[in-house]
């Protein structure tokens, strides 16, 4: 409840600041409009005085021109106002996202401290032992970033292993919760391991499909979807929400910032500006830091022919919910093909690579790894050059058991050199 009050106060500040800034822009534009209109009117009156003895047609033409200039001025002022509001909204949103992330960071730290304190008391009172030895406790402090000692394959080999856990997440997603505490208790209350806890949170976010969720503008802060008001207002990302829920579940989680080969990327593009900036998570489970990308994991396919119109709930059955398991506990050696953190330690690689190396890595997506494919030549680059005959060779290797199961297709596109 303390956390909720802090969040309420923060959103009240956001709302007040937005109102003040919108009022300021409105007043500035109004003042500017009045000055320009006065200037335009004075000029018109001067011209009328000069031409008052001229034919009526000249005065009529002058009046029409004045009316057109006034209409153009009003149009231009409206455009300027809209551009100013758009620029201001973008700046305010950046500030609000930073403030929200800072608050979640503080609250996550407080929650982890509280949970660790209760966990220590419980362990001491229960004298829990495993095979005569004390079980290794979950770390009280977030460990520094280190490459995991084992791959994802050693944690689980098939998503079907989480069938029961996933059912819990899907079921909880259909219900209403009034607080994050209620939500997390329902998600992780029956989980046996920290991996299962992270899994239920990941699956809840992917099932919720937060990109397309419909919000009622009249919702109060204490209503079920009021929990997700940060998503609604654009101040909270999937990654901040995942971190928040993990902390309530007693899991160390960080938000990592960097570059990604996301929509619009083409091989050969240099990461020189903010176009391809992105964020993702690392969560400490199974004794190591593991990558989670909720946004990319939440793939929701809709049959375009039967896609529901906004507000039309009758077509909801046409939605086909799918998620991409690749982005849950992704191995660093695969994750680096799509994501490059600003802090080299968070590559979680034994030998970190440079940004230039990342730019030159082949452009592959999750399906490439789902089928166990890999490049037999470690020097394969994103951009390949032809020989004197115009030919280029690319070698892709696959596991023996997949050789009779895959069919390859390719497209050739012509690009003009610029």
C-alpha positions as CSV (number, residue, x, y, z in Angstrom):
1,X,0.0,0.0,0.0
2,X,3.0,2.3,0.7
3,X,4.2,1.6,-2.8
4,X,0.8,2.2,-4.3
5,X,0.6,5.6,-2.5
6,X,4.0,6.6,-3.9
7,X,2.8,5.6,-7.4
8,X,-0.4,7.5,-7.0
9,X,1.5,10.6,-5.9
10,X,3.8,10.3,-8.9
11,X,1.0,10.0,-11.4
12,X,-0.8,13.0,-9.8
13,X,2.4,15.0,-10.4
14,X,2.5,13.8,-14.1
15,X,-1.1,14.8,-14.6
16,X,-0.6,18.2,-13.0
17,X,2.6,18.9,-15.0
18,X,0.9,17.9,-18.2
19,X,-2.1,20.3,-17.5
20,X,0.3,23.1,-16.6
21,X,2.4,22.6,-19.8
22,X,-0.6,22.3,-22.0
23,X,-2.1,25.5,-20.5
24,X,1.3,27.3,-21.0
25,X,1.4,26.3,-24.7
26,X,-2.2,27.3,-25.2
27,X,-1.6,30.7,-23.7
28,X,1.6,31.2,-25.7
29,X,-0.2,30.4,-29.0
30,X,-3.1,32.5,-28.0
31,X,-0.9,35.5,-27.3
32,X,1.0,35.0,-30.6
33,X,-2.3,34.6,-32.5
34,X,-3.6,37.9,-31.1
35,X,-0.4,39.8,-32.0
36,X,-0.3,38.4,-35.5
37,X,-4.1,39.0,-36.0
38,X,-3.6,42.6,-34.8
39,X,-0.7,43.1,-37.2
40,X,-2.8,41.7,-40.0
41,X,-5.8,43.8,-39.2
42,X,-3.8,47.0,-38.9
43,X,-2.2,46.4,-42.3
44,X,-5.6,45.7,-43.8
45,X,-7.0,48.9,-42.4
46,X,-4.1,50.9,-43.7
47,X,-4.5,49.5,-47.2
48,X,-8.3,50.2,-47.0
49,X,-7.5,53.9,-46.1
50,X,-5.2,54.1,-49.1
51,X,-7.7,52.5,-51.5
52,X,-11.0,53.8,-50.1
53,X,-11.5,56.0,-53.2
54,X,-10.7,53.2,-55.6
55,X,-13.3,51.1,-57.4
56,X,-15.4,48.8,-55.2
57,X,-13.9,45.7,-57.0
58,X,-10.4,46.6,-55.7
59,X,-11.7,46.9,-52.1
60,X,-13.6,43.7,-52.5
61,X,-10.4,41.9,-53.7
62,X,-8.5,43.4,-50.8
63,X,-11.1,42.1,-48.4
64,X,-11.0,38.6,-49.9
65,X,-7.2,38.6,-49.6
66,X,-7.4,39.6,-46.0
67,X,-9.9,36.8,-45.2
68,X,-7.6,34.3,-46.9
69,X,-4.6,35.6,-45.0
70,X,-6.5,35.3,-41.8
71,X,-7.6,31.8,-42.6
72,X,-3.9,30.9,-43.5
73,X,-2.7,32.4,-40.2
74,X,-5.3,30.4,-38.2
75,X,-4.2,27.2,-40.0
76,X,-0.5,27.9,-39.4
77,X,-1.1,28.7,-35.8
78,X,-3.0,25.5,-35.3
79,X,-0.2,23.5,-36.9
80,X,2.4,25.3,-34.8
81,X,0.4,24.6,-31.6
82,X,0.1,20.9,-32.6
83,X,3.8,20.6,-33.3
84,X,4.6,22.2,-30.0
85,X,2.3,19.9,-28.1
86,X,3.7,16.9,-29.9
87,X,7.3,17.9,-29.0
88,X,6.3,18.7,-25.4
89,X,4.5,15.4,-25.0
90,X,7.5,13.5,-26.3
91,X,9.8,15.3,-23.8
92,X,7.4,14.9,-20.9
93,X,7.0,11.1,-21.7
94,X,10.7,10.7,-21.6
95,X,10.9,12.4,-18.2
96,X,7.9,10.3,-17.0
97,X,9.4,7.1,-18.1
98,X,12.7,7.9,-16.3
99,X,10.8,8.9,-13.2
100,X,8.6,5.7,-13.3
101,X,11.7,3.5,-13.8
102,X,13.5,5.2,-10.9
103,X,10.4,4.6,-8.6
104,X,10.2,1.0,-9.6
105,X,13.9,0.6,-9.0
106,X,13.5,2.0,-5.5
107,X,10.4,-0.1,-4.7
108,X,12.0,-3.2,-6.1
109,X,15.0,-2.8,-3.9
110,X,12.7,-2.3,-0.9
111,X,10.6,-5.3,-1.7
112,X,13.7,-7.5,-2.2
113,X,15.0,-6.3,1.2
114,X,11.7,-7.2,2.9
115,X,11.5,-10.6,1.2
116,X,15.1,-11.5,2.0
117,X,14.5,-10.5,5.7
118,X,11.4,-12.8,5.9
119,X,13.2,-15.6,4.0
120,X,16.1,-15.5,6.4
121,X,13.8,-15.7,9.4
122,X,11.9,-18.6,7.9
123,X,15.0,-20.5,7.0
124,X,16.4,-20.0,10.5
125,X,13.1,-21.0,12.2
126,X,12.5,-24.0,9.9
127,X,16.2,-25.3,9.9
128,X,15.7,-26.3,6.3
129,X,18.4,-28.8,5.1
130,X,18.9,-30.8,2.0
131,X,20.7,-34.2,2.3
132,X,22.1,-33.2,5.6
133,X,23.5,-29.9,4.3
134,X,21.8,-26.5,4.3
135,X,20.3,-25.7,0.9
136,X,22.0,-22.9,-1.0
137,X,19.9,-19.8,-0.4
138,X,18.8,-17.4,-3.1
139,X,21.3,-14.5,-3.0
140,X,20.4,-11.7,-0.7
141,X,22.1,-9.2,-3.0
142,X,22.1,-9.1,-6.8
143,X,25.2,-10.8,-8.0
144,X,27.5,-9.1,-10.6
145,X,26.9,-10.0,-14.2
146,X,28.7,-13.2,-15.1
147,X,28.3,-15.7,-18.0
148,X,26.0,-18.6,-17.0
149,X,27.9,-21.9,-16.5
150,X,25.3,-24.0,-18.3
151,X,23.0,-23.3,-21.3
152,X,19.3,-23.0,-21.4
153,X,19.1,-26.6,-22.6
154,X,20.3,-27.8,-19.2
155,X,17.4,-25.9,-17.5
156,X,14.7,-27.2,-19.7
157,X,14.6,-28.9,-23.1
158,X,11.0,-28.4,-24.1
159,X,8.5,-25.6,-23.2
160,X,6.0,-28.4,-22.6
161,X,7.8,-28.9,-19.3
162,X,6.1,-25.7,-18.1
163,X,2.6,-26.8,-19.2
164,X,1.1,-26.7,-15.7
165,X,2.9,-23.4,-14.8
166,X,1.8,-21.8,-18.1
167,X,-1.8,-22.8,-17.3
168,X,-1.6,-20.9,-14.1
169,X,-0.4,-17.8,-15.9
170,X,-3.1,-18.1,-18.5
171,X,-5.8,-18.6,-15.9
172,X,-4.6,-15.6,-13.8
173,X,-4.6,-13.4,-16.9
174,X,-8.3,-14.0,-17.3
175,X,-9.0,-12.7,-13.7
176,X,-8.9,-9.3,-12.0
177,X,-6.4,-8.4,-9.4
178,X,-6.5,-5.1,-7.4
179,X,-2.8,-5.0,-6.3
180,X,0.5,-6.3,-7.6
181,X,0.8,-8.3,-4.4
182,X,-2.4,-10.2,-5.3
183,X,-1.3,-10.7,-8.8
184,X,2.1,-12.1,-7.9
185,X,0.8,-14.3,-5.2
186,X,-1.7,-15.9,-7.7
187,X,1.1,-16.3,-10.2
188,X,3.9,-17.7,-8.1
189,X,2.1,-19.2,-5.1
190,X,2.3,-22.7,-6.5
191,X,5.7,-22.4,-8.1
192,X,8.4,-24.7,-6.8
193,X,11.5,-23.0,-8.2
194,X,12.7,-19.5,-9.1
195,X,12.7,-20.6,-12.8
196,X,9.0,-21.4,-12.5
197,X,8.4,-18.0,-10.9
198,X,10.1,-16.1,-13.8
199,X,8.2,-18.3,-16.2
200,X,4.7,-17.5,-14.9
201,X,5.5,-13.8,-14.9
202,X,6.8,-14.0,-18.5
203,X,3.8,-16.0,-19.7
204,X,1.3,-13.7,-17.9
205,X,2.8,-10.7,-19.8
206,X,2.8,-12.5,-23.1
207,X,-0.8,-13.7,-22.6
208,X,-2.0,-10.2,-21.6
209,X,-1.0,-8.8,-25.0
210,X,-0.4,-5.4,-23.4
211,X,0.2,-3.7,-26.8
212,X,-3.4,-4.2,-27.8
213,X,-5.2,-4.1,-24.5
214,X,-8.3,-1.8,-24.4
215,X,-8.5,0.6,-21.5
216,X,-11.6,2.4,-20.2
217,X,-10.7,6.1,-19.7
218,X,-13.0,6.1,-16.7
219,X,-11.1,3.5,-14.8
220,X,-10.1,4.5,-11.3
221,X,-6.6,3.8,-10.0
222,X,-7.7,1.0,-7.7
223,X,-9.6,-0.9,-10.5
224,X,-8.1,-4.1,-12.0
225,X,-6.7,-2.5,-15.1
226,X,-5.6,0.5,-13.0
227,X,-2.6,-1.8,-12.2
228,X,-1.5,-1.4,-15.7
229,X,-2.0,2.4,-16.0
230,X,1.7,2.8,-16.6
231,X,1.3,0.7,-19.8
232,X,-1.8,2.7,-20.7
233,X,0.0,6.1,-20.3
234,X,3.2,4.9,-22.0
235,X,5.2,5.6,-18.8
236,X,6.0,1.9,-18.1
237,X,7.5,-0.6,-20.5
238,X,7.2,-4.4,-20.5
239,X,10.7,-4.5,-19.1
240,X,10.0,-2.2,-16.1
241,X,6.7,-4.2,-15.4
242,X,8.6,-7.5,-15.6
243,X,11.2,-6.1,-13.1
244,X,8.5,-4.9,-10.8
245,X,6.7,-8.3,-10.8
246,X,10.0,-10.2,-10.3
247,X,10.8,-8.1,-7.2
248,X,7.4,-8.9,-5.7
249,X,8.2,-12.6,-6.4
250,X,11.6,-12.2,-4.7
251,X,13.7,-12.5,-7.9
252,X,16.6,-10.2,-8.7
253,X,15.9,-8.5,-12.1
254,X,17.6,-5.7,-14.0
255,X,16.6,-3.6,-17.0
256,X,19.3,-3.5,-19.7
257,X,19.6,-0.8,-22.3
258,X,21.3,-1.1,-25.6
259,X,20.7,-1.6,-29.3
260,X,18.6,-4.2,-31.1
261,X,18.3,-5.3,-34.7
262,X,14.6,-4.5,-34.6
263,X,12.0,-3.4,-37.2
264,X,13.5,-1.5,-40.0
265,X,17.0,-2.9,-39.6
266,X,18.9,-4.0,-42.7
267,X,22.3,-5.8,-42.8
268,X,25.1,-3.2,-42.9
269,X,23.2,-0.5,-40.9
270,X,25.5,1.3,-38.4
271,X,24.2,1.9,-34.9
272,X,25.0,5.6,-34.8
273,X,21.9,7.2,-33.4
274,X,18.8,6.3,-31.3
275,X,16.8,4.6,-34.0
276,X,17.5,1.1,-32.8
277,X,17.7,1.7,-29.0
278,X,15.9,-1.0,-27.0
279,X,15.6,-2.4,-23.5
280,X,15.3,-5.9,-22.1
281,X,15.7,-7.8,-18.8
282,X,18.1,-10.2,-17.1
283,X,16.7,-12.2,-14.2
284,X,18.7,-14.2,-11.7
285,X,17.4,-17.8,-11.8
286,X,19.0,-21.3,-11.7
287,X,22.1,-19.8,-10.2
288,X,22.9,-17.3,-13.0
289,X,21.7,-14.2,-14.9
290,X,19.4,-15.1,-17.8
291,X,18.0,-12.9,-20.6
292,X,14.2,-12.3,-20.9
293,X,12.7,-10.2,-23.7
294,X,9.0,-10.0,-22.9
295,X,8.2,-7.6,-25.7
296,X,9.6,-9.8,-28.4
297,X,8.3,-12.9,-26.7
298,X,4.7,-11.6,-26.8
299,X,3.8,-12.5,-30.4
300,X,0.1,-12.4,-31.0
301,X,-1.1,-13.4,-34.5
302,X,-4.5,-12.4,-35.7
303,X,-6.4,-13.7,-38.7
304,X,-6.5,-10.5,-40.7
305,X,-9.8,-11.4,-42.3
306,X,-11.6,-11.9,-39.0
307,X,-9.6,-9.3,-37.0
308,X,-11.9,-7.6,-34.4
309,X,-12.6,-3.9,-34.8
310,X,-11.8,-1.7,-31.8
311,X,-14.6,-2.1,-29.3
312,X,-16.1,-5.1,-31.0
313,X,-15.7,-7.9,-28.5
314,X,-17.8,-10.4,-30.5
315,X,-14.8,-11.4,-32.6
316,X,-12.4,-12.1,-29.8
317,X,-12.5,-15.8,-30.6
318,X,-10.6,-15.1,-33.9
319,X,-7.5,-14.0,-31.9
320,X,-4.8,-16.7,-32.0
321,X,-2.4,-16.1,-29.1
322,X,1.2,-17.3,-29.6
323,X,4.4,-16.5,-27.9
324,X,8.1,-17.0,-28.7
325,X,9.8,-19.2,-26.2
326,X,13.2,-18.2,-27.6
327,X,13.1,-15.0,-25.6
328,X,12.7,-16.7,-22.3
329,X,16.1,-17.4,-20.6
330,X,17.9,-17.0,-24.0
331,X,21.5,-18.1,-24.1
332,X,23.9,-15.2,-24.4
333,X,25.6,-16.6,-27.5
334,X,22.3,-16.5,-29.3
335,X,21.0,-13.3,-27.7
336,X,24.0,-11.3,-29.0
337,X,22.8,-11.8,-32.6
338,X,19.9,-9.4,-31.9
339,X,20.8,-7.3,-28.8
340,X,23.8,-5.3,-27.8
341,X,23.9,-3.8,-24.3
342,X,25.6,-0.5,-23.7
343,X,27.5,-2.1,-20.8
344,X,29.8,-4.9,-22.1
345,X,29.5,-7.0,-18.9
346,X,25.8,-7.5,-19.7
347,X,26.6,-9.4,-22.8
348,X,27.1,-12.3,-20.4
349,X,29.8,-13.6,-22.8
350,X,33.1,-15.0,-21.7
351,X,34.7,-12.8,-24.4
352,X,32.6,-9.6,-25.0
353,X,32.4,-8.3,-28.6
354,X,32.5,-4.7,-29.8
355,X,29.7,-2.7,-31.4
356,X,31.4,-3.1,-34.8
357,X,31.5,-6.9,-34.3
358,X,27.7,-6.7,-33.4
359,X,27.0,-4.8,-36.6
360,X,28.8,-7.4,-38.7
361,X,27.0,-10.4,-37.1
362,X,24.6,-12.2,-39.6
363,X,21.0,-11.0,-39.3
364,X,19.0,-14.0,-38.0
365,X,15.9,-14.3,-35.9
366,X,14.6,-16.7,-33.3
367,X,13.5,-19.4,-35.8
368,X,17.1,-19.8,-36.8
369,X,17.9,-21.0,-33.3
370,X,14.7,-22.9,-32.7
371,X,15.7,-25.3,-35.4
372,X,19.3,-25.6,-34.1
373,X,20.9,-23.9,-37.1
374,X,24.3,-22.4,-36.9
375,X,27.0,-20.9,-39.2
376,X,29.7,-23.5,-39.9
377,X,32.1,-20.6,-40.8
378,X,32.5,-18.4,-37.7
379,X,33.6,-15.5,-39.9
380,X,30.2,-15.3,-41.7
381,X,29.2,-11.6,-41.8
382,X,26.0,-9.7,-42.2
383,X,27.2,-8.2,-45.5
384,X,28.8,-10.7,-47.9
385,X,30.8,-9.7,-51.0
386,X,30.7,-11.5,-54.3
387,X,33.7,-12.8,-56.2
388,X,34.8,-11.8,-59.7
389,X,32.0,-13.9,-61.2
390,X,29.3,-12.3,-59.0
391,X,28.9,-15.3,-56.8
392,X,28.8,-15.6,-53.0
393,X,28.7,-18.7,-50.8
394,X,27.0,-18.9,-47.4
395,X,27.1,-22.1,-45.3
396,X,24.4,-22.9,-42.7
397,X,24.8,-26.1,-40.6
398,X,22.0,-28.0,-38.9
399,X,21.7,-30.9,-36.4
400,X,21.7,-34.3,-38.1
401,X,18.2,-35.1,-36.9
402,X,16.8,-32.0,-38.6
403,X,18.3,-32.6,-42.0
404,X,15.2,-34.4,-43.4
405,X,12.8,-32.0,-41.7
406,X,13.7,-28.6,-43.1
407,X,13.2,-27.0,-46.5
408,X,15.0,-23.8,-47.4
409,X,13.7,-20.9,-49.6
410,X,15.5,-17.7,-50.5
411,X,14.6,-14.4,-52.0
412,X,17.0,-12.1,-54.0
413,X,16.4,-8.4,-53.8
414,X,18.1,-5.7,-55.9
415,X,19.3,-2.7,-53.9
416,X,20.7,0.4,-55.6
417,X,24.1,1.5,-54.3
418,X,24.1,5.0,-52.7
